[in-house]
Amino acid sequence: MSKTVVHVLRHGEVHNPDGILYGRLPGFRLSELGVQMAKAAAQGLADREIVHVVASPLERAQQTAEPVAAQFGLPVGVDERLIESANWFEGKKVSPGDGSFRDPRNWWVLRDPLTPSWGEAYRAIAERMFAALHAARVAAEGREAVLVSHQLPIWTLRRHVERKRLWHDPRRRQCGLASLTTFHFDGAKVVGIGYSEPAAHLVAMSPTGRTAKGA
């Protein structure tokens, strides 16, 4: 059976001066530091055999994919299944300690943390991301692919593949800006998962770091 590798890359830092949860909103592009993160991620993949690059349709993901694709002379494909998860709080300012979760007007939205009630179901995210992962495996069979997506979808995919419960504490996600979650396949079976942060030195300079909203 062929051995294939699919790297799932989270986008870099986003320009978000108002600090809102941007989710799927259009117009949110990488900051200058985020562009450097994308380049660092590309450099981290320079010695790999990348033959397929696909990204979420959102601008920040497309921008992050560009230096990777350019490095290997490839186009950037679009896969809607890689998009950020839907969220009821999209467009709003939501931060730890700002009172949003204690506001009675939000309690009904927050009633079910397991599904969750405030956004796209974890199960639905896992299913679409898993389908995108396997589509990339098929496209790059015997070599390597890169998918560019967002923090929650990537972390949900990893937990799904690891057969862990999908609901979780967001503060414990291992999915930093411009990080790579790498799936190793033997045929159609995942035989290993790796994680790396090629832009860690730049993430350390980011005021948002791991807490980027709508990531």
N, C-alpha and C positions, 0 to 999 in steps of 0.2 A: 504494500500500500504506500501511496505517496505521502510525504511529510510536508505539510504546509503551515505557514505561520501568518497569523493575522494580528496586526498591531492596531489597537483602538486608542486613538489619540484624543485627549481632551484639548479644546481650543485654548489659546492664550488669554491673557488679561484683556478685559473689555473696557472701553472708555464709557464710564457711567458716573458722571459728576454729581448727579442728583441722588444716587444711591437707591434706585428703585429695583424691584425684582422684574427684570426685563423679559424673562421667559422666551416666548416666541415672537415678541414685538420686533418689527423691522427697524433697521437703522442703527442697531447697536454693533459697532465695528471694534476691532482691536485697538487698544491704546498703542502708543509708540513702544511701550515696554512689551505689550502683547505681541507686536510684530517681531520683536527680538526673540521672544519666547518661541514663536513659530519657527524662526530660523534655527534656533538651538535644537529644537526637536528634529528638524530636517537633518542637521549635522549629526545628531545621535543615530540616525538611520543610514548614514552615508555608506556604510560598508555592507548593507543588507541587499538582498536581491528583490527589490520592490518592483512589481510589474502591474500593480492595480491600486489606484487611489480614488477613494469615494468619500464624500462629506455630506453632512447635514446641509439642507438648503439655506440655513441662516448665515448671514454675512460673516460672523466671527469664525464659524467653522470653515467656510469657503476660503477665507483669508489664511487660516492656519494651514490648510491643505496645500496652498499654492507653492510655498518653497519646497515642500516634499515632492510634489509632482514635478516641479521645474528641475529639481536635482536629477530626476530619472528620465526626463523628457517625456512625461506622461500628461494626459489631460486630467482634470479633476471631474469625476463623475458626481452625480447627485443622487442620493437615496433618501427619500422622505422618511423612511423608517428610522433614520439616525437623528431625527429632530429632537429638540428639547421637549421635556414632558409638559403637558398642559397644566396650568396652575391657576386657581381662583384668585390668588393674590397678585397676578401679573399686572404690572403697571403701578403697583402700590409700594410704598416704603414699608418694608418689614425687616426689622433687625432684632436680634436678641436683646431683651431688656427695654424695648421701646413701648411695651404695653399692648402690642397687637394681639398677643395670645391670651391676654387677660380681659380684653374688651368684650363685653357680653354680645355685641353685635356680630362678633366673629365665631361665637361658640358653636352655632349650628354647622358652620362650614368645617370646624375643627372636631366634630363629634366622633369621627372614626379615623384613628391614626393607622389602622392596619390596612385599609384599602388603597389609598387614603381618601377621605371625603372631600378634601380641598383640591384634588387634581386628578390627573390620569391614573388609573389603577396600576399598581406595580405589576400585576400579572400581564396587563396589556403592553406595558413598556418592555417587559422581559420577552414577550413573544415576538414583538416587532424587531427588537434588537438581535435576538437569537437568529431570526430569519435573515437579517442583514449580514450577520456574522458568517452564516453558512453560504450565503450568496457570494461573499468575498472569497471564501475558501475555494469555492468551485471556480471562480474567475482566475484565481492565482494558483491553481493546483500544482503542487510540487515546488512552489516558490513562495513569495511573500506579498501581502497586501496591507494597505493602511486605510483605516476608516477613521474619520474625524467626527466626533460627537460631543456630548455634554456630560457634566458630572453625574447627575442622577441616572440617566439612561445607561451610562457605562458601569456605574456601581451596581445597578439593578441587574444588568447582564451578568456581571461577574458573580453576584450572589446566586443567580439562577443556575449558572453553569456549575457552581460549587455546591448546589443543592442545599442552600441555606434559606431560611425564611426571608422573604423579600422586604418586609417592614424592618426598619432599623433606625438607629440614632444617627442623624445626618452629620453630627460632629465627629463620628468615627469612620467616615468614608476615607478610603485610601485612593484618592483620585485628585491629585494636585493639578494646578494649571499646567497645560502643555505636558502632562504626564502620559506615559505609554502603559497600557494594560495589554499584555501580549498573550495570545492564545496559540498554543502549539497543537497541531493536529497530526494524527496518524490515520490516514484515510479520512473518514468523517467523524472520528472520535477525538474529543479534546483530551490530550494526555498531559498537559501542563499549562500553568498560567504564571506569567511573570509580570513584574511591575518595575518601572524605572522612571526617574525624573530628570531628563536631560537638560531641563531649564531651571533646575533647583536654585542655581545661583542668582537667577533673575527673579524667581518667585520670592526669594528672600527680600528683594527690594520693593515688592508690591505691597501697597497698603491694604489690599483686599486679600491677597494670598489665597488661602484655601476657602475663604468665606465668600467668594465672588457670587453675586446674586443672579439667579436665573441662569446659572452656569451650564 
